[in-house]
Amino acid sequence: MWDKVNKFYPPWLEIFPLAFVVFALVYTDFYYHDLPARVPTHFGASGLPDAWSSKSFINVYLLPLINLLVYLFTLLINLFFIMRPDNPRKVVNLSEKEKDALGPERLETIRTFTTRGLWLINTLVTATLAYLTFGSINTALGRQDGLGWFMWLFFAAIMVVSIGMAIKTLKLSSLDHPKIKS
């Protein structure tokens, strides 16, 4: 399995999103008993908490558990794209006529780009959720006032990567590409 993954991206890169997930879970577990009776459960656009709830397992562990689920779900989607039969036609969502015009090499390029992009988005989202967990716990402990402007950098990075991926995928699947014109 890992040999096939290696054709798309080095499998050791999964250490990064997994490290963010593990950090969020461990950090939450380490400080759970030190948290006060009320914890922030929502932050506004300014990064300041605008909703607080009583300390409970679900109110404290919800973000790290969502982080774990997002990581696993995205990893499984990526593995699905990679492990499908060797024919990329089965995972590229275009008409059969467009797939014929693009050819197997271009379809494989689209699949490879998509799997790498999904890894990058997974890494950014798990980093964002780990930062949210870190900020929530530190805010509850009185170490910081809120999430700060850094949260907007995560948001911007996710948006730039997502829009960039959409544009690149459209270019790769365009029938007007110089290699495809007759």
Rosetta silent file (secondary structure, phi, psi, omega in degrees, C-alpha in Angstrom):
SEQUENCE: MWDKVNKFYPPWLEIFPLAFVVFALVYTDFYYHDLPARVPTHFGASGLPDAWSSKSFINVYLLPLINLLVYLFTLLINLFFIMRPDNPRKVVNLSEKEKDALGPERLETIRTFTTRGLWLINTLVTATLAYLTFGSINTALGRQDGLGWFMWLFFAAIMVVSIGMAIKTLKLSSLDHPKIKS
SCORE:     score description
SCORE:     0.000 S_00000001
   1 L     0.000  -47.437 -175.924    0.000    0.000    0.000 S_00000001
   2 H   -68.029  -26.079  175.416    2.697    2.523    0.979 S_00000001
   3 H   -64.419  -40.086  179.248    4.563    1.847   -2.268 S_00000001
   4 H   -68.836  -40.903  176.784    1.506    2.967   -4.194 S_00000001
   5 H   -59.939  -39.863 -177.410    1.105    6.053   -1.967 S_00000001
   6 H   -59.902  -23.548  176.896    4.782    6.847   -2.601 S_00000001
   7 L   -70.185  -20.549 -177.150    4.001    7.330   -6.317 S_00000001
   8 L  -103.060  -41.260  174.375    1.818   10.318   -5.353 S_00000001
   9 L  -166.040  154.954 -178.828    3.672   11.789   -2.369 S_00000001
  10 L   -63.312  125.003 -177.238    6.113   10.510    0.266 S_00000001
  11 H   -58.602  -26.443 -179.678    4.049    8.682    2.932 S_00000001
  12 H   -64.106  -17.338  177.211    6.192   10.134    5.728 S_00000001
  13 H   -63.365  -20.562  177.695    4.517   13.489    5.019 S_00000001
  14 H   -65.066  -12.967  176.953    1.479   12.147    6.895 S_00000001
  15 H   -60.468  -36.565 -174.919    3.522   12.784   10.051 S_00000001
  16 H   -66.144  -56.820  178.494    2.695   16.498    9.836 S_00000001
  17 H   -63.641  -35.671  178.726   -1.112   16.444    9.951 S_00000001
  18 H   -64.378  -37.370  178.129   -0.985   13.530   12.387 S_00000001
  19 H   -63.007  -37.956  177.338    1.357   15.515   14.651 S_00000001
  20 H   -64.703  -40.324  178.779   -1.169   18.368   14.767 S_00000001
  21 H   -65.093  -48.249 -179.335   -3.926   15.942   15.756 S_00000001
  22 H   -62.609  -42.174  177.710   -1.786   14.292   18.440 S_00000001
  23 H   -57.485  -47.566 -178.199   -0.683   17.681   19.764 S_00000001
  24 H   -61.176  -42.493 -179.661   -4.311   18.844   20.128 S_00000001
  25 H   -68.082  -44.981 -178.381   -5.332   15.659   21.948 S_00000001
  26 H   -68.027  -43.163 -179.744   -2.289   15.595   24.245 S_00000001
  27 H   -62.234  -42.109  178.068   -2.442   19.326   25.013 S_00000001
  28 H   -63.564  -46.207 -179.445   -6.131   19.041   25.876 S_00000001
  29 H   -63.603  -39.478 -177.979   -5.563   16.016   28.058 S_00000001
  30 H   -64.046  -38.636 -175.133   -2.606   17.634   29.832 S_00000001
  31 H  -102.026    0.277 -175.777   -4.540   20.768   30.824 S_00000001
  32 H   -53.550  -48.336 -175.873   -8.043   19.343   31.244 S_00000001
  33 H   -70.629  -20.332  178.976   -7.870   19.186   35.061 S_00000001
  34 H   -86.147  -12.005 -176.430   -6.459   22.744   35.287 S_00000001
  35 L   -67.730  145.584  178.106   -9.300   24.294   33.294 S_00000001
  36 L   -73.249  178.976 -177.080  -11.764   26.513   35.151 S_00000001
  37 L   -66.585  -25.232  178.297  -15.478   25.759   35.481 S_00000001
  38 E  -118.897  136.362 -179.319  -16.245   27.816   32.335 S_00000001
  39 E  -127.354  148.741  177.331  -14.434   27.418   29.020 S_00000001
  40 E   -69.894  136.279  179.965  -14.715   29.386   25.753 S_00000001
  41 E  -121.968   -2.740  176.244  -16.744   27.540   23.158 S_00000001
  42 E  -156.749  144.874  178.709  -16.924   30.138   20.387 S_00000001
  43 E  -125.160  141.124  177.570  -14.765   32.976   19.138 S_00000001
  44 L   -82.141 -177.624 -179.067  -15.853   35.947   17.057 S_00000001
  45 L   -62.141  -25.726  178.711  -14.128   37.422   14.009 S_00000001
  46 L   -74.952  -11.837 -177.119  -11.937   39.501   16.329 S_00000001
  47 L    90.330   -1.432  178.579  -10.545   36.298   17.829 S_00000001
  48 L   -90.210  146.708  179.606  -12.078   37.057   21.215 S_00000001
  49 E   -67.385  135.939  177.022  -14.364   34.528   22.906 S_00000001
  50 E  -124.249    6.491  173.898  -18.031   35.396   22.567 S_00000001
  51 E  -151.211  136.543  179.610  -19.555   32.265   24.109 S_00000001
  52 E  -127.190  148.580  177.845  -18.601   30.313   27.219 S_00000001
  53 E  -137.259  166.983  178.394  -19.929   27.007   28.506 S_00000001
  54 E   -69.477  147.790  179.167  -19.449   24.863   31.543 S_00000001
  55 L   -66.161  122.917  174.508  -16.408   22.616   31.537 S_00000001
  56 L  -150.128  164.993 -179.542  -17.395   19.172   30.348 S_00000001
  57 H   -54.930  -48.148 -175.697  -15.752   16.429   28.361 S_00000001
  58 H   -67.521  -39.565 -179.328  -17.635   17.367   25.183 S_00000001
  59 H   -69.043  -27.262 -178.459  -17.032   21.121   25.531 S_00000001
  60 H   -93.514  -40.518 -174.671  -13.300   20.613   26.018 S_00000001
  61 H   -93.624   -2.286 -176.726  -12.568   17.631   23.744 S_00000001
  62 H   -59.326  -49.199 -179.209  -14.895   18.492   20.860 S_00000001
  63 H   -61.404  -49.025  178.821  -12.255   20.369   18.814 S_00000001
  64 H   -63.054  -33.582  178.632   -9.493   17.763   19.181 S_00000001
  65 H   -72.199  -37.426  173.887  -11.957   14.978   18.352 S_00000001
  66 H   -63.094  -40.591  177.769  -13.225   16.866   15.299 S_00000001
  67 H   -57.817  -46.302  178.342   -9.587   17.317   14.328 S_00000001
  68 H   -61.070  -45.122 -179.685   -9.038   13.568   14.536 S_00000001
  69 H   -64.989  -41.866  178.158  -12.159   12.845   12.468 S_00000001
  70 H   -61.810  -45.173  179.324  -11.232   15.414    9.812 S_00000001
  71 H   -59.550  -50.763 -177.519   -7.739   13.952    9.540 S_00000001
  72 H   -63.863  -43.020 -178.906   -8.974   10.371    9.225 S_00000001
  73 H   -62.927  -46.187 -179.332  -11.773   11.232    6.794 S_00000001
  74 H   -67.882  -39.149  176.239   -9.494   13.227    4.496 S_00000001
  75 H   -60.938  -43.578  179.481   -6.784   10.565    4.672 S_00000001
  76 H   -64.518  -39.407  176.350   -9.318    7.890    3.696 S_00000001
  77 H   -62.208  -44.906  179.940  -10.548    9.973    0.756 S_00000001
  78 H   -62.547  -44.451  178.434   -6.964   10.449   -0.373 S_00000001
  79 H   -63.301  -34.290  176.092   -6.201    6.741   -0.031 S_00000001
  80 H   -60.885  -45.633  178.505   -9.342    5.999   -2.044 S_00000001
  81 H   -62.976  -36.166 -177.529   -8.030    8.173   -4.904 S_00000001
  82 H   -78.066  -41.500 -172.069   -4.641    6.475   -4.680 S_00000001
  83 H   -84.671   -8.881  178.256   -5.772    2.871   -4.225 S_00000001
  84 L   -55.250  166.735  176.819   -8.359    2.833   -6.961 S_00000001
  85 L   -52.991  160.415 -174.404   -7.451    0.692   -9.959 S_00000001
  86 L   -59.497  -14.693  179.773   -4.513    1.953  -11.960 S_00000001
  87 L   -83.066  110.263 -178.303   -6.889    3.609  -14.416 S_00000001
  88 H   -68.459   -9.793  178.488   -7.374    7.240  -13.278 S_00000001
  89 H   -57.467  -28.526 -175.435  -10.557    7.456  -15.395 S_00000001
  90 H   -76.150  -15.162 -178.151  -12.448    6.024  -12.430 S_00000001
  91 L  -117.893   -7.888  177.514  -11.640    8.926  -10.097 S_00000001
  92 L   -94.243  124.929 -173.670  -11.576   11.944  -12.435 S_00000001
  93 L   -91.748   80.014  175.429  -15.030   13.472  -12.750 S_00000001
  94 L  -137.175  166.453  176.784  -15.276   14.398  -16.418 S_00000001
  95 L   -68.550  158.360 -179.949  -17.350   13.127  -19.317 S_00000001
  96 H   -60.719  -36.537  178.624  -16.025   10.087  -21.152 S_00000001
  97 H   -63.195  -43.601  178.593  -15.433   12.269  -24.226 S_00000001
  98 H   -66.210  -40.228  177.829  -13.320   14.697  -22.185 S_00000001
  99 H   -62.338  -41.129  178.059  -11.410   11.817  -20.594 S_00000001
 100 H   -61.648  -42.485 -178.775  -10.682   10.378  -24.056 S_00000001
 101 H   -67.446  -36.939 -178.781   -9.434   13.765  -25.254 S_00000001
 102 H   -72.997  -38.644 -179.735   -7.213   14.279  -22.200 S_00000001
 103 H    85.005  161.631 -175.045   -5.678   10.821  -22.315 S_00000001
 104 H   -63.819  -33.974 -178.945   -4.385    8.601  -19.511 S_00000001
 105 H   -66.016  -45.761  179.634   -1.238   10.642  -18.829 S_00000001
 106 H   -66.922  -39.041  177.764   -3.137   13.887  -18.240 S_00000001
 107 H   -62.366  -38.874  177.244   -5.765   12.069  -16.133 S_00000001
 108 H   -67.311  -35.777  176.005   -2.979   10.639  -13.976 S_00000001
 109 H   -62.700  -42.533  178.418   -1.520   14.150  -13.612 S_00000001
 110 H   -63.171  -45.122  179.827   -4.912   15.397  -12.389 S_00000001
 111 H   -63.221  -43.111  179.413   -5.194   12.522   -9.909 S_00000001
 112 H   -63.108  -45.436  178.943   -1.654   13.108   -8.606 S_00000001
 113 H   -61.808  -40.707 -179.950   -2.243   16.845   -8.227 S_00000001
 114 H   -64.311  -43.859 -179.592   -5.522   16.191   -6.402 S_00000001
 115 H   -66.307  -38.913  177.732   -3.981   13.777   -3.903 S_00000001
 116 H   -66.826  -40.277  178.008   -1.128   16.159   -3.141 S_00000001
 117 H   -65.442  -39.763  177.059   -3.563   19.030   -2.740 S_00000001
 118 H   -63.591  -38.435  176.320   -5.773   17.013   -0.416 S_00000001
 119 H   -61.271  -44.646 -178.419   -2.741   16.236    1.723 S_00000001
 120 H   -64.748  -42.888  178.016   -1.899   19.941    1.905 S_00000001
 121 H   -64.366  -41.547  177.770   -5.470   20.925    2.783 S_00000001
 122 H   -59.658  -42.274  179.206   -5.599   18.173    5.415 S_00000001
 123 H   -64.370  -44.345  179.495   -2.372   19.503    6.926 S_00000001
 124 H   -65.653  -41.274 -179.255   -3.664   23.088    6.986 S_00000001
 125 H   -68.769  -42.554  178.585   -7.030   22.134    8.477 S_00000001
 126 H   -66.204  -35.244  175.859   -5.497   19.946   11.189 S_00000001
 127 H   -65.435  -41.250  178.786   -3.029   22.748   11.997 S_00000001
 128 H   -62.122  -46.703 -179.350   -5.930   25.212   12.201 S_00000001
 129 H   -68.070  -33.968  175.695   -7.922   22.980   14.532 S_00000001
 130 H   -66.195  -40.665  177.599   -4.840   22.337   16.675 S_00000001
 131 H   -65.408  -40.431  175.869   -4.301   26.088   16.939 S_00000001
 132 H   -60.211  -42.545  178.063   -7.976   26.574   17.871 S_00000001
 133 H   -62.461  -49.371  179.288   -7.594   23.947   20.588 S_00000001
 134 H   -57.249  -48.709 -179.196   -4.393   25.546   21.869 S_00000001
 135 H   -65.556  -38.940  178.825   -5.954   29.011   21.853 S_00000001
 136 H   -63.586  -45.250 -179.370   -9.170   27.874   23.521 S_00000001
 137 H   -67.180  -44.116  179.175   -7.339   26.173   26.358 S_00000001
 138 H   -65.771  -34.312  175.986   -4.933   29.067   26.862 S_00000001
 139 H   -66.910  -43.934  178.500   -7.826   31.534   26.848 S_00000001
 140 H   -61.695  -36.267 -179.286   -9.678   29.456   29.437 S_00000001
 141 L   -81.609   -2.934  179.022   -6.539   29.365   31.586 S_00000001
 142 L    79.237   14.482 -179.673   -6.155   33.164   31.300 S_00000001
 143 L   -81.891  -22.435  176.962   -2.837   32.935   29.409 S_00000001
 144 L  -148.346  161.095 -176.181   -4.181   34.845   26.423 S_00000001
 145 L   -82.884  -25.791 -177.685   -7.206   36.988   25.630 S_00000001
 146 L  -176.841 -158.824 -176.518   -8.313   35.121   22.512 S_00000001
 147 L   -81.845  -24.772 -179.695   -7.069   33.581   19.315 S_00000001
 148 L    76.360 -177.217 -175.927   -5.504   36.744   17.921 S_00000001
 149 L   -73.933  -16.117 -177.318   -4.889   37.642   14.299 S_00000001
 150 H   -59.546  -29.563  179.440   -2.937   34.421   13.660 S_00000001
 151 H   -60.211  -35.321  179.737   -6.231   32.618   13.080 S_00000001
 152 H   -67.384  -28.376  176.464   -6.771   34.742    9.970 S_00000001
 153 H   -66.124  -41.461  175.960   -3.463   33.477    8.540 S_00000001
 154 H   -61.245  -46.215  179.504   -4.733   29.902    8.748 S_00000001
 155 H   -59.247  -46.229 -179.710   -7.992   30.942    7.092 S_00000001
 156 H   -62.726  -42.080  179.941   -6.121   32.778    4.323 S_00000001
 157 H   -62.354  -43.661  178.708   -3.784   29.822    3.719 S_00000001
 158 H   -63.268  -41.837 -179.896   -6.695   27.404    3.379 S_00000001
 159 H   -66.685  -44.994 -179.454   -8.482   29.758    0.983 S_00000001
 160 H   -61.483  -45.991  179.668   -5.383   30.406   -1.161 S_00000001
 161 H   -63.887  -43.679 -179.274   -4.603   26.691   -1.452 S_00000001
 162 H   -63.262  -46.536  179.480   -8.231   25.793   -2.226 S_00000001
 163 H   -66.986  -41.940  177.091   -8.634   28.477   -4.892 S_00000001
 164 H   -60.564  -40.889  177.591   -5.210   27.679   -6.336 S_00000001
 165 H   -64.412  -42.374 -179.977   -6.099   23.999   -6.538 S_00000001
 166 H   -61.506  -44.984 -179.698   -9.391   24.771   -8.272 S_00000001
 167 H   -64.145  -47.027 -179.122   -7.672   26.970  -10.869 S_00000001
 168 H   -63.816  -40.444  179.568   -4.863   24.474  -11.510 S_00000001
 169 H   -64.638  -40.783  177.182   -7.327   21.568  -11.780 S_00000001
 170 H   -62.249  -40.257  178.155   -9.429   23.520  -14.295 S_00000001
 171 H   -65.475  -44.012 -179.589   -6.300   24.222  -16.337 S_00000001
 172 H   -63.802  -31.676 -176.892   -5.200   20.587  -16.205 S_00000001
 173 L   -95.617    3.342 -179.688   -8.632   19.395  -17.339 S_00000001
 174 L   -73.003  135.123  177.133   -9.031   22.003  -20.065 S_00000001
 175 L   -79.344   -8.279  179.131   -9.356   20.660  -23.571 S_00000001
 176 L   -87.577    2.381 -179.013   -7.772   23.899  -24.837 S_00000001
 177 L   -62.708  141.824 -176.656   -4.407   22.922  -23.378 S_00000001
 178 L   -53.931  -35.766 -177.924   -1.645   23.026  -26.070 S_00000001
 179 L   -71.152  -17.614 -174.022   -0.833   19.305  -25.744 S_00000001
 180 L   -98.355  -25.903 -178.575   -4.449   18.337  -26.444 S_00000001
 181 L   -61.265  142.479 -179.021   -5.222   20.523  -29.480 S_00000001
 182 L   -82.357    0.000    0.000   -5.168   18.618  -32.746 S_00000001
